[in-house]
Amino acid sequence: MIRFNRAISPFSVLSFDLDDTLYDNRPIITAAVQAQHDYLNALPGYRQQGAQFWQQCRELAALKQPELIDDVTQWRKHTLRLVLSELGFKGDEIEHHANMAYQAFADERSNITVSTDVLKLLDKLSQHYRLIAITNGNVEVERFNLKDKFELVLQAGLHGKAKPHTTLFDQAATHLNIKNSELLHIGDSLDSDVQGANNAGCQSVWLNNQAQAYAYKGLADIEITNIHALTHLI
């Protein structure tokens, strides 16, 4: 299904969200979190802290440094340091175990294989448009089979504030030397992808393939229920 909610202006760039847009991120995150906790569970005292310990440290990290909300990598690393400090580790021990636990997470976080049909779709679209990625996540694109698909990859934290803030969209337009309106962004989240693109003066496609409630009540320019509906843009 593809539905046009507004007339589309000419565009030359397709911008993709990554997680839950080009692949199902749920099992990936589950495996990454499990790998991190497997490492932490081997440390003295962690198992005894209870189910809410990680979340409490995570919230405390954001309370101390609210800017971490825009950088999920640094937020996780700061949370790990708080966890280790609470467990009684000091100095170099904290840094060592924080790095090891994060690496366990990161290795699984980028253990992704995008389906062949999605890769073929991107190849087909790339014959007509420039392709980029704009993500709030911390996946390392160069570690899996999307590494050669995008002219530009922008990540929240590393390159600016998280969507729906307009920073990443503005940076993309500047880098590519186009008007914001010439960028069409595709993503699964109304709150971050569609709202962010709309606020930045870009055009938006909502991949509505999840039964999820969103706070944002604005309309995407285009709504699809399957990523392969993008072939209608060719």
BELKA-V636483 format. One record per run of one state. SS is the DSSP state (@ for helix, = for strand, . for the rest). FROM is the first residue (numbers start at 1). TO is the last residue. If there is no record, write none. Layout:
BEGIN
SS | FROM | TO
SS | FROM | TO
END
This chain:
BEGIN
. | 1 | 1
= | 2 | 4
. | 5 | 12
= | 13 | 16
. | 17 | 18
= | 19 | 19
. | 20 | 22
= | 23 | 23
. | 24 | 25
@ | 26 | 41
. | 42 | 46
@ | 47 | 49
. | 50 | 52
@ | 53 | 64
. | 65 | 65
@ | 66 | 70
. | 71 | 71
@ | 72 | 86
. | 87 | 90
@ | 91 | 109
. | 110 | 115
@ | 116 | 126
. | 127 | 129
= | 130 | 135
. | 136 | 140
@ | 141 | 143
. | 144 | 151
= | 152 | 155
. | 156 | 166
@ | 167 | 176
. | 177 | 179
@ | 180 | 182
= | 183 | 187
. | 188 | 189
@ | 190 | 199
. | 200 | 202
= | 203 | 207
. | 208 | 221
= | 222 | 224
. | 225 | 226
@ | 227 | 233
. | 234 | 234
END
